[in-house]
């Protein structure tokens, strides 16, 4: 039973790590979080692990 739980926890952590998408700061300095309006359309960007990191680097939130 312990092996099954360990396997399930490891699988969950692996899937979370793979699916984590970065916050994108566009060339115009707008921070786009995963799921936001223009996230998928933003092609030229600097990636950040969190929205807080993106904002701390001088980015701003989108107006919409």
PyMOL Python script that loads the backbone (N, CA, C, O; Angstrom):
from pymol import cmd

cmd.read_pdbstr("""\
ATOM      1  N   UNK A   1       0.821  -1.189   0.000  1.00  0.00           N
ATOM      2  CA  UNK A   1       0.000   0.000   0.000  1.00  0.00           C
ATOM      3  C   UNK A   1       0.869   1.259   0.000  1.00  0.00           C
ATOM      4  O   UNK A   1       0.551   2.238  -0.675  1.00  0.00           O
ATOM      5  N   UNK A   2       1.966   1.230   0.758  1.00  0.00           N
ATOM      6  CA  UNK A   2       2.854   2.379   0.834  1.00  0.00           C
ATOM      7  C   UNK A   2       3.486   2.675  -0.528  1.00  0.00           C
ATOM      8  O   UNK A   2       3.670   3.835  -0.894  1.00  0.00           O
ATOM      9  N   UNK A   3       3.818   1.609  -1.280  1.00  0.00           N
ATOM     10  CA  UNK A   3       4.403   1.785  -2.612  1.00  0.00           C
ATOM     11  C   UNK A   3       3.405   2.438  -3.565  1.00  0.00           C
ATOM     12  O   UNK A   3       3.790   3.266  -4.390  1.00  0.00           O
ATOM     13  N   UNK A   4       2.153   2.080  -3.460  1.00  0.00           N
ATOM     14  CA  UNK A   4       1.117   2.651  -4.329  1.00  0.00           C
ATOM     15  C   UNK A   4       0.951   4.141  -4.039  1.00  0.00           C
ATOM     16  O   UNK A   4       0.866   4.953  -4.960  1.00  0.00           O
ATOM     17  N   UNK A   5       0.907   4.490  -2.767  1.00  0.00           N
ATOM     18  CA  UNK A   5       0.758   5.898  -2.394  1.00  0.00           C
ATOM     19  C   UNK A   5       1.963   6.702  -2.859  1.00  0.00           C
ATOM     20  O   UNK A   5       1.808   7.805  -3.381  1.00  0.00           O
ATOM     21  N   UNK A   6       3.147   6.166  -2.676  1.00  0.00           N
ATOM     22  CA  UNK A   6       4.371   6.839  -3.116  1.00  0.00           C
ATOM     23  C   UNK A   6       4.350   7.048  -4.621  1.00  0.00           C
ATOM     24  O   UNK A   6       4.711   8.121  -5.104  1.00  0.00           O
ATOM     25  N   UNK A   7       3.932   6.035  -5.366  1.00  0.00           N
ATOM     26  CA  UNK A   7       3.844   6.135  -6.820  1.00  0.00           C
ATOM     27  C   UNK A   7       2.835   7.213  -7.230  1.00  0.00           C
ATOM     28  O   UNK A   7       3.114   8.012  -8.124  1.00  0.00           O
ATOM     29  N   UNK A   8       1.679   7.241  -6.591  1.00  0.00           N
ATOM     30  CA  UNK A   8       0.654   8.226  -6.933  1.00  0.00           C
ATOM     31  C   UNK A   8       1.120   9.652  -6.637  1.00  0.00           C
ATOM     32  O   UNK A   8       0.879  10.561  -7.431  1.00  0.00           O
ATOM     33  N   UNK A   9       1.778   9.847  -5.511  1.00  0.00           N
ATOM     34  CA  UNK A   9       2.285  11.173  -5.161  1.00  0.00           C
ATOM     35  C   UNK A   9       3.358  11.599  -6.165  1.00  0.00           C
ATOM     36  O   UNK A   9       3.351  12.742  -6.621  1.00  0.00           O
ATOM     37  N   UNK A  10       4.270  10.707  -6.513  1.00  0.00           N
ATOM     38  CA  UNK A  10       5.324  11.014  -7.482  1.00  0.00           C
ATOM     39  C   UNK A  10       4.725  11.339  -8.851  1.00  0.00           C
ATOM     40  O   UNK A  10       5.187  12.257  -9.529  1.00  0.00           O
ATOM     41  N   UNK A  11       3.710  10.596  -9.253  1.00  0.00           N
ATOM     42  CA  UNK A  11       3.050  10.852 -10.534  1.00  0.00           C
ATOM     43  C   UNK A  11       2.376  12.213 -10.542  1.00  0.00           C
ATOM     44  O   UNK A  11       2.455  12.944 -11.529  1.00  0.00           O
ATOM     45  N   UNK A  12       1.721  12.552  -9.457  1.00  0.00           N
ATOM     46  CA  UNK A  12       1.050  13.842  -9.343  1.00  0.00           C
ATOM     47  C   UNK A  12       2.052  14.985  -9.409  1.00  0.00           C
ATOM     48  O   UNK A  12       1.831  15.961 -10.125  1.00  0.00           O
ATOM     49  N   UNK A  13       3.140  14.875  -8.678  1.00  0.00           N
ATOM     50  CA  UNK A  13       4.156  15.933  -8.680  1.00  0.00           C
ATOM     51  C   UNK A  13       4.796  16.087 -10.054  1.00  0.00           C
ATOM     52  O   UNK A  13       5.081  17.205 -10.483  1.00  0.00           O
ATOM     53  N   UNK A  14       5.022  14.984 -10.739  1.00  0.00           N
ATOM     54  CA  UNK A  14       5.600  15.030 -12.079  1.00  0.00           C
ATOM     55  C   UNK A  14       4.647  15.719 -13.040  1.00  0.00           C
ATOM     56  O   UNK A  14       5.076  16.554 -13.835  1.00  0.00           O
ATOM     57  N   UNK A  15       3.373  15.390 -12.984  1.00  0.00           N
ATOM     58  CA  UNK A  15       2.408  16.004 -13.901  1.00  0.00           C
ATOM     59  C   UNK A  15       2.252  17.494 -13.608  1.00  0.00           C
ATOM     60  O   UNK A  15       2.053  18.278 -14.536  1.00  0.00           O
ATOM     61  N   UNK A  16       2.336  17.898 -12.362  1.00  0.00           N
ATOM     62  CA  UNK A  16       2.248  19.314 -12.028  1.00  0.00           C
ATOM     63  C   UNK A  16       3.456  20.075 -12.555  1.00  0.00           C
ATOM     64  O   UNK A  16       3.321  21.197 -13.043  1.00  0.00           O
ATOM     65  N   UNK A  17       4.616  19.480 -12.460  1.00  0.00           N
ATOM     66  CA  UNK A  17       5.838  20.135 -12.926  1.00  0.00           C
ATOM     67  C   UNK A  17       5.836  20.285 -14.442  1.00  0.00           C
ATOM     68  O   UNK A  17       6.305  21.297 -14.963  1.00  0.00           O
ATOM     69  N   UNK A  18       5.321  19.304 -15.145  1.00  0.00           N
ATOM     70  CA  UNK A  18       5.292  19.345 -16.609  1.00  0.00           C
ATOM     71  C   UNK A  18       4.277  20.363 -17.103  1.00  0.00           C
ATOM     72  O   UNK A  18       4.529  21.061 -18.085  1.00  0.00           O
ATOM     73  N   UNK A  19       3.143  20.456 -16.440  1.00  0.00           N
ATOM     74  CA  UNK A  19       2.077  21.317 -16.932  1.00  0.00           C
ATOM     75  C   UNK A  19       2.212  22.771 -16.488  1.00  0.00           C
ATOM     76  O   UNK A  19       1.432  23.617 -16.925  1.00  0.00           O
ATOM     77  N   UNK A  20       3.179  23.079 -15.633  1.00  0.00           N
ATOM     78  CA  UNK A  20       3.335  24.451 -15.163  1.00  0.00           C
ATOM     79  C   UNK A  20       3.779  25.343 -16.314  1.00  0.00           C
ATOM     80  O   UNK A  20       4.818  25.104 -16.929  1.00  0.00           O
ATOM     81  N   UNK A  21       2.988  26.372 -16.602  1.00  0.00           N
ATOM     82  CA  UNK A  21       3.312  27.294 -17.677  1.00  0.00           C
ATOM     83  C   UNK A  21       3.854  28.588 -17.068  1.00  0.00           C
ATOM     84  O   UNK A  21       3.409  29.004 -15.997  1.00  0.00           O
ATOM     85  N   UNK A  22       4.804  29.221 -17.741  1.00  0.00           N
ATOM     86  CA  UNK A  22       5.372  30.446 -17.185  1.00  0.00           C
ATOM     87  C   UNK A  22       4.443  31.636 -17.402  1.00  0.00           C
ATOM     88  O   UNK A  22       3.574  31.615 -18.274  1.00  0.00           O
ATOM     89  N   UNK A  23       4.641  32.659 -16.603  1.00  0.00           N
ATOM     90  CA  UNK A  23       4.005  33.945 -16.849  1.00  0.00           C
ATOM     91  C   UNK A  23       4.855  34.599 -17.930  1.00  0.00           C
ATOM     92  O   UNK A  23       6.083  34.559 -17.855  1.00  0.00           O
ATOM     93  N   UNK A  24       4.223  35.200 -18.934  1.00  0.00           N
ATOM     94  CA  UNK A  24       4.946  35.800 -20.048  1.00  0.00           C
ATOM     95  C   UNK A  24       4.923  37.321 -19.944  1.00  0.00           C
ATOM     96  O   UNK A  24       3.858  37.929 -19.836  1.00  0.00           O
ATOM     97  N   UNK A  25       6.115  37.934 -19.978  1.00  0.00           N
ATOM     98  CA  UNK A  25       6.171  39.396 -20.072  1.00  0.00           C
ATOM     99  C   UNK A  25       6.461  39.733 -21.532  1.00  0.00           C
ATOM    100  O   UNK A  25       7.521  39.397 -22.060  1.00  0.00           O
ATOM    101  N   UNK A  26       5.516  40.395 -22.167  1.00  0.00           N
ATOM    102  CA  UNK A  26       5.673  40.765 -23.567  1.00  0.00           C
ATOM    103  C   UNK A  26       6.703  41.883 -23.712  1.00  0.00           C
ATOM    104  O   UNK A  26       7.141  42.476 -22.726  1.00  0.00           O
ATOM    105  N   UNK A  27       7.081  42.159 -24.965  1.00  0.00           N
ATOM    106  CA  UNK A  27       8.057  43.221 -25.219  1.00  0.00           C
ATOM    107  C   UNK A  27       7.548  44.573 -24.740  1.00  0.00           C
ATOM    108  O   UNK A  27       8.344  45.460 -24.429  1.00  0.00           O
ATOM    109  N   UNK A  28       6.224  44.739 -24.677  1.00  0.00           N
ATOM    110  CA  UNK A  28       5.653  46.008 -24.210  1.00  0.00           C
ATOM    111  C   UNK A  28       5.529  46.064 -22.690  1.00  0.00           C
ATOM    112  O   UNK A  28       5.010  47.042 -22.152  1.00  0.00           O
ATOM    113  N   UNK A  29       6.004  45.020 -21.984  1.00  0.00           N
ATOM    114  CA  UNK A  29       6.043  45.031 -20.523  1.00  0.00           C
ATOM    115  C   UNK A  29       4.767  44.584 -19.837  1.00  0.00           C
ATOM    116  O   UNK A  29       4.567  44.861 -18.654  1.00  0.00           O
ATOM    117  N   UNK A  30       3.903  43.896 -20.568  1.00  0.00           N
ATOM    118  CA  UNK A  30       2.650  43.415 -19.985  1.00  0.00           C
ATOM    119  C   UNK A  30       2.832  41.965 -19.544  1.00  0.00           C
ATOM    120  O   UNK A  30       3.320  41.133 -20.309  1.00  0.00           O
ATOM    121  N   UNK A  31       2.439  41.668 -18.309  1.00  0.00           N
ATOM    122  CA  UNK A  31       2.549  40.313 -17.761  1.00  0.00           C
ATOM    123  C   UNK A  31       1.268  39.534 -18.077  1.00  0.00           C
ATOM    124  O   UNK A  31       0.172  39.928 -17.678  1.00  0.00           O
ATOM    125  N   UNK A  32       1.426  38.438 -18.790  1.00  0.00           N
ATOM    126  CA  UNK A  32       0.304  37.586 -19.173  1.00  0.00           C
ATOM    127  C   UNK A  32       0.392  36.269 -18.408  1.00  0.00           C
ATOM    128  O   UNK A  32       1.294  35.465 -18.645  1.00  0.00           O
ATOM    129  N   UNK A  33      -0.538  36.055 -17.502  1.00  0.00           N
ATOM    130  CA  UNK A  33      -0.587  34.813 -16.733  1.00  0.00           C
ATOM    131  C   UNK A  33      -1.282  33.729 -17.558  1.00  0.00           C
ATOM    132  O   UNK A  33      -2.106  34.043 -18.416  1.00  0.00           O
ATOM    133  N   UNK A  34      -0.958  32.449 -17.305  1.00  0.00           N
ATOM    134  CA  UNK A  34      -1.654  31.369 -18.014  1.00  0.00           C
ATOM    135  C   UNK A  34      -3.169  31.510 -17.853  1.00  0.00           C
ATOM    136  O   UNK A  34      -3.674  31.714 -16.749  1.00  0.00           O
ATOM    137  N   UNK A  35      -3.879  31.396 -18.974  1.00  0.00           N
ATOM    138  CA  UNK A  35      -5.328  31.507 -18.953  1.00  0.00           C
ATOM    139  C   UNK A  35      -5.839  32.911 -19.191  1.00  0.00           C
ATOM    140  O   UNK A  35      -7.045  33.104 -19.348  1.00  0.00           O
ATOM    141  N   UNK A  36      -4.955  33.901 -19.223  1.00  0.00           N
ATOM    142  CA  UNK A  36      -5.408  35.274 -19.466  1.00  0.00           C
ATOM    143  C   UNK A  36      -5.732  35.457 -20.950  1.00  0.00           C
ATOM    144  O   UNK A  36      -5.420  34.600 -21.777  1.00  0.00           O
ATOM    145  N   UNK A  37      -6.356  36.574 -21.265  1.00  0.00           N
ATOM    146  CA  UNK A  37      -6.901  36.819 -22.602  1.00  0.00           C
ATOM    147  C   UNK A  37      -5.893  36.613 -23.732  1.00  0.00           C
ATOM    148  O   UNK A  37      -6.195  35.898 -24.687  1.00  0.00           O
ATOM    149  N   UNK A  38      -4.721  37.211 -23.654  1.00  0.00           N
ATOM    150  CA  UNK A  38      -3.762  37.146 -24.752  1.00  0.00           C
ATOM    151  C   UNK A  38      -2.574  36.226 -24.476  1.00  0.00           C
ATOM    152  O   UNK A  38      -1.544  36.334 -25.142  1.00  0.00           O
ATOM    153  N   UNK A  39      -2.701  35.338 -23.517  1.00  0.00           N
ATOM    154  CA  UNK A  39      -1.575  34.459 -23.154  1.00  0.00           C
ATOM    155  C   UNK A  39      -1.088  33.641 -24.355  1.00  0.00           C
ATOM    156  O   UNK A  39       0.106  33.627 -24.651  1.00  0.00           O
ATOM    157  N   UNK A  40      -1.991  32.975 -25.030  1.00  0.00           N
ATOM    158  CA  UNK A  40      -1.593  32.103 -26.150  1.00  0.00           C
ATOM    159  C   UNK A  40      -1.083  32.891 -27.349  1.00  0.00           C
ATOM    160  O   UNK A  40      -0.259  32.381 -28.108  1.00  0.00           O
ATOM    161  N   UNK A  41      -1.549  34.117 -27.537  1.00  0.00           N
ATOM    162  CA  UNK A  41      -1.116  34.929 -28.668  1.00  0.00           C
ATOM    163  C   UNK A  41       0.244  35.577 -28.449  1.00  0.00           C
ATOM    164  O   UNK A  41       0.880  36.015 -29.407  1.00  0.00           O
ATOM    165  N   UNK A  42       0.698  35.643 -27.199  1.00  0.00           N
ATOM    166  CA  UNK A  42       1.984  36.274 -26.885  1.00  0.00           C
ATOM    167  C   UNK A  42       3.111  35.330 -27.280  1.00  0.00           C
ATOM    168  O   UNK A  42       3.320  34.292 -26.651  1.00  0.00           O
ATOM    169  N   UNK A  43       3.838  35.708 -28.340  1.00  0.00           N
ATOM    170  CA  UNK A  43       4.896  34.834 -28.876  1.00  0.00           C
ATOM    171  C   UNK A  43       6.298  35.300 -28.498  1.00  0.00           C
ATOM    172  O   UNK A  43       7.174  34.466 -28.269  1.00  0.00           O
ATOM    173  N   UNK A  44       6.529  36.596 -28.428  1.00  0.00           N
ATOM    174  CA  UNK A  44       7.844  37.126 -28.077  1.00  0.00           C
ATOM    175  C   UNK A  44       7.765  37.629 -26.634  1.00  0.00           C
ATOM    176  O   UNK A  44       7.129  38.647 -26.363  1.00  0.00           O
ATOM    177  N   UNK A  45       8.413  36.911 -25.708  1.00  0.00           N
ATOM    178  CA  UNK A  45       8.248  37.214 -24.285  1.00  0.00           C
ATOM    179  C   UNK A  45       9.449  36.759 -23.473  1.00  0.00           C
ATOM    180  O   UNK A  45      10.297  35.999 -23.940  1.00  0.00           O
ATOM    181  N   UNK A  46       9.490  37.252 -22.237  1.00  0.00           N
ATOM    182  CA  UNK A  46      10.447  36.791 -21.239  1.00  0.00           C
ATOM    183  C   UNK A  46       9.642  35.987 -20.223  1.00  0.00           C
ATOM    184  O   UNK A  46       8.672  36.507 -19.671  1.00  0.00           O
ATOM    185  N   UNK A  47      10.019  34.723 -19.957  1.00  0.00           N
ATOM    186  CA  UNK A  47       9.250  33.904 -19.014  1.00  0.00           C
ATOM    187  C   UNK A  47       9.619  34.184 -17.554  1.00  0.00           C
ATOM    188  O   UNK A  47      10.774  34.456 -17.227  1.00  0.00           O
ATOM    189  N   UNK A  48       8.621  34.111 -16.701  1.00  0.00           N
ATOM    190  CA  UNK A  48       8.812  34.250 -15.255  1.00  0.00           C
ATOM    191  C   UNK A  48       8.023  33.143 -14.561  1.00  0.00           C
ATOM    192  O   UNK A  48       6.953  32.762 -15.036  1.00  0.00           O
ATOM    193  N   UNK A  49       8.531  32.623 -13.454  1.00  0.00           N
ATOM    194  CA  UNK A  49       7.826  31.520 -12.776  1.00  0.00           C
ATOM    195  C   UNK A  49       6.503  31.939 -12.135  1.00  0.00           C
ATOM    196  O   UNK A  49       5.575  31.135 -12.046  1.00  0.00           O
ATOM    197  N   UNK A  50       6.415  33.201 -11.686  1.00  0.00           N
ATOM    198  CA  UNK A  50       5.190  33.660 -11.034  1.00  0.00           C
ATOM    199  C   UNK A  50       4.834  35.061 -11.519  1.00  0.00           C
ATOM    200  O   UNK A  50       5.672  35.781 -12.061  1.00  0.00           O
ATOM    201  N   UNK A  51       3.572  35.430 -11.311  1.00  0.00           N
ATOM    202  CA  UNK A  51       3.119  36.774 -11.660  1.00  0.00           C
ATOM    203  C   UNK A  51       3.846  37.818 -10.811  1.00  0.00           C
ATOM    204  O   UNK A  51       4.176  38.900 -11.296  1.00  0.00           O
ATOM    205  N   UNK A  52       4.087  37.494  -9.570  1.00  0.00           N
ATOM    206  CA  UNK A  52       4.803  38.417  -8.673  1.00  0.00           C
ATOM    207  C   UNK A  52       6.203  38.713  -9.215  1.00  0.00           C
ATOM    208  O   UNK A  52       6.649  39.860  -9.186  1.00  0.00           O
ATOM    209  N   UNK A  53       6.895  37.682  -9.708  1.00  0.00           N
ATOM    210  CA  UNK A  53       8.231  37.878 -10.276  1.00  0.00           C
ATOM    211  C   UNK A  53       8.181  38.772 -11.511  1.00  0.00           C
ATOM    212  O   UNK A  53       9.044  39.629 -11.704  1.00  0.00           O
ATOM    213  N   UNK A  54       7.167  38.565 -12.341  1.00  0.00           N
ATOM    214  CA  UNK A  54       7.009  39.368 -13.553  1.00  0.00           C
ATOM    215  C   UNK A  54       6.764  40.832 -13.201  1.00  0.00           C
ATOM    216  O   UNK A  54       7.361  41.725 -13.802  1.00  0.00           O
ATOM    217  N   UNK A  55       5.902  41.078 -12.246  1.00  0.00           N
ATOM    218  CA  UNK A  55       5.605  42.445 -11.822  1.00  0.00           C
ATOM    219  C   UNK A  55       6.819  43.099 -11.158  1.00  0.00           C
ATOM    220  O   UNK A  55       7.064  44.290 -11.350  1.00  0.00           O
ATOM    221  N   UNK A  56       7.574  42.330 -10.383  1.00  0.00           N
ATOM    222  CA  UNK A  56       8.780  42.845  -9.718  1.00  0.00           C
ATOM    223  C   UNK A  56       9.860  43.218 -10.725  1.00  0.00           C
ATOM    224  O   UNK A  56      10.702  44.073 -10.449  1.00  0.00           O
ATOM    225  N   UNK A  57       9.838  42.577 -11.895  1.00  0.00           N
ATOM    226  CA  UNK A  57      10.822  42.858 -12.930  1.00  0.00           C
ATOM    227  C   UNK A  57      10.449  44.089 -13.762  1.00  0.00           C
ATOM    228  O   UNK A  57      11.136  44.420 -14.729  1.00  0.00           O
ATOM    229  N   UNK A  58       9.364  44.761 -13.384  1.00  0.00           N
ATOM    230  CA  UNK A  58       8.976  45.976 -14.087  1.00  0.00           C
ATOM    231  C   UNK A  58       7.763  45.816 -14.988  1.00  0.00           C
ATOM    232  O   UNK A  58       7.371  46.763 -15.670  1.00  0.00           O
ATOM    233  N   UNK A  59       7.164  44.631 -15.003  1.00  0.00           N
ATOM    234  CA  UNK A  59       5.985  44.413 -15.831  1.00  0.00           C
ATOM    235  C   UNK A  59       4.734  45.010 -15.192  1.00  0.00           C
ATOM    236  O   UNK A  59       4.748  45.440 -14.039  1.00  0.00           O
ATOM    237  N   UNK A  60       3.667  45.025 -15.963  1.00  0.00           N
ATOM    238  CA  UNK A  60       2.390  45.521 -15.449  1.00  0.00           C
ATOM    239  C   UNK A  60       1.282  44.567 -15.859  1.00  0.00           C
ATOM    240  O   UNK A  60       1.451  43.748 -16.762  1.00  0.00           O
ATOM    241  N   UNK A  61       0.158  44.683 -15.192  1.00  0.00           N
ATOM    242  CA  UNK A  61      -1.006  43.854 -15.514  1.00  0.00           C
ATOM    243  C   UNK A  61      -1.673  44.399 -16.788  1.00  0.00           C
ATOM    244  O   UNK A  61      -1.580  45.594 -17.068  1.00  0.00           O
ATOM    245  N   UNK A  62      -2.339  43.535 -17.554  1.00  0.00           N
ATOM    246  CA  UNK A  62      -3.084  44.026 -18.721  1.00  0.00           C
ATOM    247  C   UNK A  62      -4.244  44.917 -18.282  1.00  0.00           C
ATOM    248  O   UNK A  62      -4.746  44.775 -17.167  1.00  0.00           O
ATOM    249  N   UNK A  63      -4.667  45.821 -19.138  1.00  0.00           N
ATOM    250  CA  UNK A  63      -5.791  46.703 -18.812  1.00  0.00           C
ATOM    251  C   UNK A  63      -7.107  45.950 -18.820  1.00  0.00           C
ATOM    252  O   UNK A  63      -8.035  46.312 -18.096  1.00  0.00           O
ATOM    253  N   UNK A  64      -7.200  44.898 -19.637  1.00  0.00           N
ATOM    254  CA  UNK A  64      -8.431  44.094 -19.706  1.00  0.00           C
ATOM    255  C   UNK A  64      -8.281  42.841 -18.917  1.00  0.00           C
ATOM    256  O   UNK A  64      -9.210  42.036 -18.854  1.00  0.00           O
TER     257      UNK A  64
END
""", "prot")
cmd.dss("prot")
cmd.show_as("cartoon", "prot")
cmd.util.cbc("prot")
cmd.orient("prot")
